[in-house]
């Protein structure tokens, strides 16, 4: 993913996580720093 698209997706995920109510987002990544920045809980397969 190019840097502009990546930043856009980070903003979308951040916006979803700050909405009222419970929202689940399935994020697959190889970057642990990305997971830490965007997620409150993670699962590892």
N, C-alpha and C positions, 0 to 999 in steps of 0.2 A: 504494500500500500504506500502510495506517495505521501510525503509529509503533510501536505494540505488536507488530503482526505483523512489521514490519521488524526489530525487535530480536530477536524469536523466530527469524526466519530467519537473522540474523547468528549467533546462538548455535548453531543447527543446523550451519551451514556451518563455523564455528570448531571445533565438536566433531568433525565429519568430518575436518577437516584435521589434527587432533592424534592421530587413531587410528593405530595401527601399520599398516603396509602402505601401499600406494599407493591413493589415492582421487582420482578426477577429479570435479569439479563444474562444470557448465556454467552460468555466471552471465551474464545479460544485464543491463546497466545503462547509464544515461546519466551516472552519477556516477563520475568518476575517483577521487574520494576514497574512495568505497565499494569500488571495485575494488582500490585500494592497500591498504585495511584488511583485505580478505578473501582476497586472492589472492597466491600466490607467483610465478605466471607468468600472463601475459595474452596474448591474441591479439586483433588489431583487424581488423574487416572493413570 
